[in-house]
Amino acid sequence: MSLPTRIAAYEDCFDVFDRAVTFGARVQFKTLGEANMYGLRLNQARALRAAENKRLYPSDHVSWGKTDYDHLIVRKPREDDEGKWWVYIEPAGSDIVCVEILNEGAPE
């Protein structure tokens, strides 16, 4: 099955992205197949929005070819202990524990 190419078919995806934009979110499904399809739909929605922004904005505009959701990572579905499937949408870098700046003059 192919994914729709009309951006209007993805309002549910944009709603989830809007809710996940700051802290992340997860969406529950009954089956792995449903969860996988939704992950594909999320990524397709983002790609269509980026393409639309290329059409709407001049190439020197900050939004050209970009979306407000580019910093979000759509994770592969995970099954919980009760057999429910979840698609996680998380801000990039949310799993970083620590960042250390290295001394430029230090030997490798």
C-alpha positions as CSV (number, residue, x, y, z in Angstrom):
1,M,0.0,0.0,0.0
2,S,1.4,3.4,-0.9
3,L,1.0,6.5,1.2
4,P,-1.2,9.4,0.2
5,T,0.6,12.3,-1.5
6,R,-1.9,15.0,-0.4
7,I,-0.9,16.9,2.7
8,A,-4.5,17.1,3.9
9,A,-4.5,13.3,4.5
10,Y,-2.1,13.9,7.4
11,E,-3.9,16.2,9.8
12,D,-3.7,13.5,12.6
13,C,0.0,13.4,12.1
14,F,0.4,17.1,12.4
15,D,-1.7,17.1,15.5
16,V,0.6,14.5,17.1
17,F,3.7,16.5,16.0
18,D,2.3,19.7,17.5
19,R,1.7,17.9,20.8
20,A,5.2,16.3,20.7
21,V,7.2,19.4,19.7
22,T,8.5,20.3,23.1
23,F,8.7,17.2,25.3
24,G,7.9,14.4,22.9
25,A,4.9,12.1,22.9
26,R,3.9,8.5,22.2
27,V,1.0,7.0,20.3
28,Q,-0.5,3.6,21.1
29,F,-1.6,0.9,18.6
30,K,-3.1,-2.6,18.9
31,T,-0.7,-4.2,16.4
32,L,2.9,-3.8,15.1
33,G,1.6,-3.3,11.6
34,E,-0.6,-0.4,12.6
35,A,2.3,1.2,14.6
36,N,4.7,0.7,11.6
37,M,2.2,2.3,9.2
38,Y,1.7,5.3,11.5
39,G,5.5,5.8,11.8
40,L,5.7,5.9,8.0
41,R,2.8,8.3,7.8
42,L,4.5,10.6,10.3
43,N,7.6,10.8,8.2
44,Q,5.6,11.2,5.0
45,A,3.7,14.1,6.5
46,R,6.9,15.8,7.5
47,A,8.4,15.3,4.0
48,L,5.3,16.7,2.4
49,R,5.3,19.8,4.7
50,A,9.0,20.4,3.8
51,A,8.2,20.2,0.1
52,E,5.3,22.5,0.6
53,N,7.5,25.0,2.4
54,K,9.9,24.9,-0.6
55,R,7.0,25.9,-2.8
56,L,5.6,28.6,-0.4
57,Y,8.9,30.4,0.6
58,P,11.8,31.8,-1.3
59,S,15.1,29.9,-1.1
60,D,16.6,32.5,1.2
61,H,13.7,32.3,3.8
62,V,14.4,30.5,7.1
63,S,11.4,28.1,6.5
64,W,12.3,27.1,2.9
65,G,12.4,23.3,2.8
66,K,12.1,23.0,6.6
67,T,9.4,22.2,9.1
68,D,8.8,22.9,12.8
69,Y,9.1,19.2,13.3
70,D,12.6,18.6,11.9
71,H,14.1,18.2,15.4
72,L,11.7,15.4,16.2
73,I,12.8,11.7,15.9
74,V,10.1,9.1,15.1
75,R,11.3,5.9,16.8
76,K,10.6,2.4,15.6
77,P,7.5,0.9,17.4
78,R,8.1,-0.7,20.8
79,E,5.9,-3.3,22.5
80,D,5.0,-2.8,26.2
81,D,4.5,-5.6,28.8
82,E,0.8,-5.7,28.0
83,G,1.2,-6.3,24.3
84,K,0.4,-2.7,23.2
85,W,2.5,-1.1,20.5
86,W,3.8,2.5,20.9
87,V,5.4,4.9,18.4
88,Y,7.5,7.4,20.2
89,I,8.1,10.9,18.9
90,E,11.0,12.5,20.7
91,P,13.1,15.7,20.4
92,A,16.5,15.1,19.0
93,G,19.1,14.9,21.7
94,S,16.6,14.0,24.5
95,D,18.6,10.9,25.3
96,I,21.9,12.7,25.7
97,V,23.1,12.3,29.3
98,C,26.1,14.6,29.2
99,V,28.1,16.8,26.9
100,E,31.8,17.5,27.7
101,I,33.8,20.1,25.8
102,L,37.3,18.9,25.0
103,N,40.4,21.1,25.3
104,E,41.5,22.1,21.8
105,G,45.2,21.9,22.7
106,A,45.0,18.4,24.3
107,P,46.7,15.6,22.6
108,E,44.5,13.0,21.0
